[in-house]
């Protein structure tokens, strides 16, 4: 048996290294608090009214920013439910089979009663060899966390956590409040930054904090604005970062809009039905992360058709009018499904990226 001491020490060092980006962000934020509150507001602003207004608005934004950042870091990513894990007998049965097709037959049998629609690029059942489970839709294995993460978006080193179903809303709010935080500092610090260049500020250490504060806030604003805009686009399209890089594969073929339900429903799937909870870093996303509404979307004409039905012209019209096959979903898992059991293509027209195709048919139905 290999000694566990060196391995445990290596894992401990790795964990410490993973926290370095988070510590760096915390130090930057702590310095910005000191520079803005003490050096700018207290030391450099003479007007008491302006000083009070700046401090009040700043602390509201600061609290929301820190709250969202805390939630993004310390909210544990959710893992698949126990129904997706292989039982002991299924593991033994799978290990006894050497041929890939025989193993796929076992996996297809196990996935028959699970709400799984996506496949691998070759059309096989998505299976995790490390966690020994059938991957739910939009679930991926994180090599850093060494676990399967529900609706995994990406592993973010700046929060030392996987961004997925459980904390994606928090991550969006973290980006939003961080952007507002930097823009507010940039806007309120601008006139004093100009005074610095015109040598109108007293010759104290405050002027150097004012200068660096403006540069840091403006540079972070640019990077945060681009990142936040990108994730807003992903939310509107109901895609994760991984799905934007590689479109999900369904049984009828690759479909980049397979999970899109229309702009309103896409946003509510992340932020929830209650609008009053949208700006708060509290969990309000819909569903359980294991099952998602899907839709039948026509294939991109530029993509090769991978559906066996496309070879039969006589059945084309029948297929387009037929609902996309769905597995039973628990009512407690998705409020989207219970509140709106079916959608038509008119609700998803704004999400259609393709030209020259008809509106997708979007229907969810529960099977006995």
N, C-alpha and C positions, 0 to 999 in steps of 0.2 A: 504494500500500500504506500503510495507516494506521500511524503510529508505535507501536511496541510499548512504548516507555519509559513513558508515562503509565499504560498498562494494567497493566504489571508492578508499578509503584509502588503502584497502587491495590490490586492483589491482595496485595502484601506488607503493606500497612496493614491490610487485611481480616484476614489471618492473625494479625497481632498482636492485633487487637481480639477475635478469637475466643478467645484464650488468657486474656483478662481474668477471666472467671468461674473458670477453673481456678486462676489465681494467687490469686484471692480465697479460694477454698476452702483452698488450701495455707497461706495466711497465717493463716486461722482455726485450722487444725489445728496449725500451729507454735506459735501463741500458747497454745492449749489444752494442748499438751505442756509448755510452760514454766510455765503457771499451775498445772497439776495436779502435775507432778513436783517442781518446785522450790518454788513458793509454798505449795502445800497439803501434799504429803507430807513434803518435807524441812524446811520452815520451821514448819509449823503442827501437825503430828502428833507427839506426844511418845512414844507407845507404839511401841517399835521393832518388835515383832511385827506390829502392825497396819500399820505403814509398809511392811514388807517384803512382806506379803501384797498390799496395795494396789498396790505397784509391780510385783510379778510379774504379777498378773492384768491390770493396765493395759497392760503392754508386750506381752503375748500378744495382747490385743485390738487394740492399736495396730498391731502388725506385720501381722496379718491384714487389718485395714482398709486400711492403706497398700498392701499387696500387691494386694488386689482393686481398689483405685482405680487403681493403676498399670496393671494388666492391662486395665481397662476403657478407659483413655485410649489406650494405645499398641498395643493389638491392632488391626491393620488390618482393616476390614470386608472380607468376601469378596465377590467379584464373580462373575457367571455364568460358567459354563464356556464354552469356545470353541464348543461345539456350538450354543449359543444365538445366537451372533453371525451376522449375514448375511455371506455370501461376497461378493467383489467383483462377481461376475456377478449375484448375487441383488439387490445394491444397485442396479445399473444397470437390471435388469428392473423393480424396484419404482419407480424414478424415472421410467421411461418411461410408467408407467400413471398416468393422471390421475384416473380414476374410483375412488371408495372401494371399490366392490364388487370391482373387478378386483384392487386391491391386497390386499383381504381374501382373495381366492381364492389369491393367491400365498402369503400368510402362513399360510393353512390348510394349504397343501401342505407348507410348510417345517416346520410344527408337528406334522405327522402322526406323525413318528417320535420326538418329544420327549415327556417326561413332563409335559405341561402340561394341567391340568384347568380352571383358572380362566379367566374371560372378563371383558370390560368389562361395564358396566351394559347396554349395547346388544347384548351377545352376541358382540362381535367379539374377535379374537385380541389379547391384550395386547402392544403393541409400543412400544418406546422410540425416539422420533425422535432423541434426543440421542446415545444409545449405539449406535443401529442394531442392536438385538437383540430377539429374542422374549423377553419377560419370563418367567422361571420362576415357578412358583407362589410367592406370598408375597413376591416381589421387587418393590421400588419404587425409583423414581429419587429421589435426595436432591438437592434444589435447592442445599443448602449445599455438599455434597461434589461435586456435579455428576457423580455416578456412580450406577449401579444397584447397590443393596445387597441381598444375599440375606437373606430373611426379615427385612426391615427393620421394626424396632419404632418407632423415632423417632430424630431427631437431638437429642442432649442437649448443651446449651451448657455444662453443668457438667463435662462430661468432654471437650468439644470433639471429639466423635467421634459417628459413627452407631452406635446400638445395634442390633445385628442378630444373625445366626446365629453369627458368630465370637466375639462377646463378650457375648451376652445372659446367659450363666451368670455371667460376671464382674460384670456390672451388678447382677444379683440379689444376689450375695455382697457387693458394695460397699454396697448398701442395707442388707443384713442386719447387716454388721459396723459400719457407721456408726451404725445404730440401737442395737446393743449397746454401742458405744463411748459414745454420748450417755447411754444409760440407766445405765451403770456410773458415769459421772462424776456424774450427777444423784443416784444413790443414795448414793454414798460422800461426796459433798460436802454432802448435806442437813443433817447435824448441825452442820457448821461454818457453814453458811449461817444456821441458826437461832441459833447462838452469835453470829454477826455482828449480827443484829437485836436481840439481848439485850445487846449491848456487852460480851460476855465474851471477845472476841478481843483480843490485843495491838494497840496502835495502830500498825500497820505497813502497808506497801503490800500485804502478803499478803491482808489482809481484803478489799480492793477486787477483787483477782483472784478470790478465792473467791466473792464476790457475782456478778460478771459471768460467771464460769464456770458457776455454777448456772443463771442466767437463759439463757445461750446454749445450754447442753446441754439444758435442759428444752424450750426452744422448738424446737430442731432435732429433738428426739425426737418431738414431735407431728407435724411435717411429714413426717419420715422414716417414722413408723409408718403414716400414711395411704398414702403412696406405696408402701411395701413391701407392705402388705396388698393394694393394688390389683394389683400385679404378681404376687403370689402367686395371686390369683384368675385372672389371665390365664394363668398357667402351668397351673393346674388345668383350665382350659377349653381350653387349647392355642390361644390367640389372641394376636395382637400388639396393640399399642395402636391401630395403624391398622385392624386387623380389628374391634376393639371399636367403633370409631367408624363404620366402614362394613363391613358383612359381605361376605365374599368371594362372588363370583358364579361358580357352576359351570354346566356345560352344562344341568343340570336346573333351574337357578334359584338365587336367593340363598339361602345357607345359613350361618348363623352358627356351626353346629357341624360344618362340613364337614371340619375337620382334627382334631376331637376323637376320641381313641382310648380314652377312659376315664382315670380319675384317675391310676392307676399308670403307664400308658404315656405320658401327657402329661408327667408329672414326669420320667420317664426320658428322654424325648426331649430335654429341656433339660439335665439333670444327668448322664445316662449310666446304665449298668447297675451300675457299681461304686460302692456306697454310700460306701466309704471315701474316694473322691475328691470327693464332694459338697461338703464344707466347704472344699476347697482351690481356690484360683484357678488351676486348670490345666484345659485344654480337655478335656472328656469328653462333650460333646453327641453325640447319634447323628445319622448322616446326613451329607450333603455340602452341605445348604442349597439344592440345586437341585430336589430331588424329595422329596415327603412323602406318607405314606400318607393316603388319603382314605376317606370313608365315604359311604354313601347315607343321608341323613337326610330324614325326611318334612318337607314344607314347613309353615311356620307357617300355620294356617288364616286368620289375619288378613292375610297377605300375598297379593297377587295371584299366581296361578300363572303362571309364565313357561315352563313345560315344554310343548312341543307334544304330548307323550304324554297330558297330562291331558285333552285334548279327546276322547280315544277311551276311553270307559268300559270297553270290552271288554278293553283291554290293561292295565288298572290293576293287577290282581293279578299279572300277569306281570312288570310293571316293578318292583314292590315286592320280588319274590323274586329279581330278577336282580342280580348283583354290580355295583357301580358300575364303569364301564369304567376300566381302568387301563392305563398305558403300561409297557413293560418298564423295570425299575429294576435298576441294577447292584448286585450283592451287596455290594460294598465301600462303597456309598453309604449304606446304612441297616441298622444291626444290628437295628433294630426289625423289619424285614421278614424278615431271615434267621432270627431267633430265633422269631418268631411270625408265620408266613405268613398266618394268618387269624384274625379275631376275630368273635364273635357279639355280638348286641345286649345280652346279659347283662353284658358287660364295660363297656358304655358307658352303662348306665342311669343312673348317677350324674351323667352330664354332660347329661342331657336337661333342657332348660329349658322345654319345651312341655308343656301339659296336654292330655289327651285324644288323644294320638297313640301309636302303637305303638312298640316298641323299634326303633331303627335297625338295619339289617343292615349289618355292617361286614366286608368281605371284600377281601383283596388277592390278586391272582393275576398271575403273570408270563405274558405272552403271547410267543409265539415271534416 
